[in-house]
């Protein structure tokens, strides 16, 4: 009786293939996560710029109010016509205060009409959704810090 030769892969061959796949994954996944973090940071910087632009438009459109006191006032869903409480200048996701792994806080609005504000962007999960913290105020300069920002002022480094 003659045995037929079996076709297929041996257990050792399959283990070698799995090991190679795991090695490739261990190299690729950290790079993927770093790229995702950088994308979140770039989106946060863009959102800060959009908020600054919206604040200037808001102040021009509603001079008796000055700058908006909330992100919700810059956003809005009822835009026919726009109003100081629903100006429709930024998208609703930013107006909600959270977008792309960052939390946005509008604070320091003071005066009548409001003559100042500060916007701070913080990673929702530090060292995962982002590493850097961003802020700006009416001068329109985007500032960055590696540690949490409580007050946005001229002592923070501008984003290069």
Order of alpha helices (4+ residues) and beta strands (2+ residues): alpha-alpha-alpha-beta-beta-beta-beta-beta-beta
